[in-house]
Amino acid sequence: MFKNREDIIFRFKLLIISFFTLWAILILAKAAITMTKEREHWMEKKDKYIRYNIPVEPQRGNILSDNGELLASSLPRYTLHIDFKYTDKKNPKDEKKIRAQKDSLWEADIKELCKGLSTIFPDWSAKRFEQHLRKGKKEGKRYYKVYPRRISYIQYKEMKKLPILNQKPHLSGARWESSIQREKPFGSLAKHTLGSLWAENDSAYRGLELKYDSILKGKKGIMHRQRVGEGYLSIIDVPAENGADIQTTLNVEMQDICETALKNELIKQNGESGRAILMEVATGDIKAIVNLKRAGEGVYEEMENFMYEVSSPGSIFKTVALAAAFEDKLITPYDSVPHHNKSHIFYGRKPTTDTGHYTNGTSKYSVIEVMEQSSNIGMGEIINRSYKKNPQKFIDRLQKMGVDDTYDILVGARSPKIKTPKDKTWSMMDLVSMSFGYVVETTPLNMVTFYNTIANDGKQMKPRLVKRIIKDGATIKEFEPEVLREEALSPQTVKDLKMILYEVVNDKDGTGKKVKSDKFQIAGKTGTARTVKPGFGYNYSPMRYLLSFCGYFPADAPKYSCIVQIIKVGPGSGGGTSGVVFKEVAERVMAKSLRLPLSTAQDTLNEHIPIAKHGNLSAVSYLFDKLDIETTNSVDDSEDDRVWGKIKNEDGKLSFDSREIKENIIPDVRGMGAKDAIFLLKQAGLRPGLSGYGRVVSQSIPAGQKAAKGSYILITLKP
């Protein structure tokens, strides 16, 4: 009985195993058939129903100047490649047919194509284009670049209208490659302040681009693409959110003024690097930031951002040290300081040798004279005498005045370093050294902000680089000028410092006398600091000096504060280098701000004859009638047809010179505005393109020739 039961179970198991084995064989057979014989059928099905999810890139926001000019913008750029090696593995018969059509098309239209390309890109002749394209065709290049540089959207649209390129891609072989490129219309101006994007992934890595990256870049959208028949249907699921614009406080013209003046002086001095910051007194707005470094013999470029560089400022810090003593009421401008004949020992060390010359003939000189002559010994005496019993009081006063503030207006902000008596390496000699700008380390931005506080009557403004965020033309966030300290300096301290800084520039023995202007008053302080000590042997490095001038203008009613610094090998004077740049910047900026309205430039002695563009004389005649402007003849505009021609001005008398516009003949549009010129050229059957603005000064096809329908003609306009 049990034996029969075991047989039944065995047979049942065998049946089950056989069934599943057969089923597995059938599945494998079906899979093999699907993967081989039916593969193309199912691939077509897949292409018909598959859904591709594609990220939609947003448009990156623009960076604008203080008056709305574009400083950085994202623009589409295109590159055209030609595939001269057409292959179709699926349909080899079609490949031969299409290759023959393609060769025939190119031979028939290549000359017209090259003429059109030469019109769009005048730097290459039609002959050069033809030689270039025939070479690529002969070699059977797969991705042959038609023009070496990326092209604009307007050029892209014009190229697509040219012979051959206006055909379908399988005939023309055209392969367009598009990309978004970050453009700076003003070139290298404020390059490092504006920042940059990595070319590989468009991510920001410095400057305003990095600081405001989350605002500028926007948010990606999602689009899916699905095959429908022979084509694809693209549907936006989540629209991309374009980035917002940021409007800066930078002024393009002031930026150019600062960069030009600094670059010229660097070339003259053979300097290693230079920086300048121009700030508006009332608001703290940064109007210009220049960072130049030597890139070659006589060549200087924006290569680093020195705004946050921490270094010993030298004698421009004497103003800060003196302000501390004034605030603590430990000294006045008229107190006396012992005269030490240009050499003195502090705590067993001689800090420096003064280079000034003192002419008062006494054994003492005033605090004012110490600053005029930029005496290190004199300033050491002042601060040592004032704070030797309590050096921490000096440090505390510096901090109260905001000398060690950190201004996080760009990524990478660094804090000034002020040594204190709590440091293990502190010595009383450090107090003396700090009085003339050593031991303490600050940034150029901190120094110009302090001088700006003096110019602003003691009110300390936070440096501002961005004014507002704009989305779709509307302001979504405003950054108002921010007051850090209503009274960082007392009125008496401000009064005393303004008087002293004025004397530094305007006294005949002042170190800043080369900064004096005969156009308006300038106040400020010179500075010189050693930056690198010489070494020996392989470690030898020549002594470098940081030459500075920091101040404000006009001194009697300050509008702008500014710092200029130059680093060069060998000694020099802050007043004779950076001070010269400061003076040029001040005079050019003030000349810009003092421009008179255009109405004041009118000639009131002679009758003004208006300037009118050639073109539609009917419209000009109507306008002259309304303005009561007399002409020697009139235009018959009673009919609906317009009268075309030129405006003549002979001996101050205006007249109309009408011209007949002949059908199918290219008209002379020189002297016309863009509107009239394009109208007439289109009427003649041409495809006009324009370059510039103002009135037409030239046309690529001369007037009088027979117009070939659909031909491209470029007109150039100038103001």
Disulfide bonds with the S-S distance in Angstrom:
none
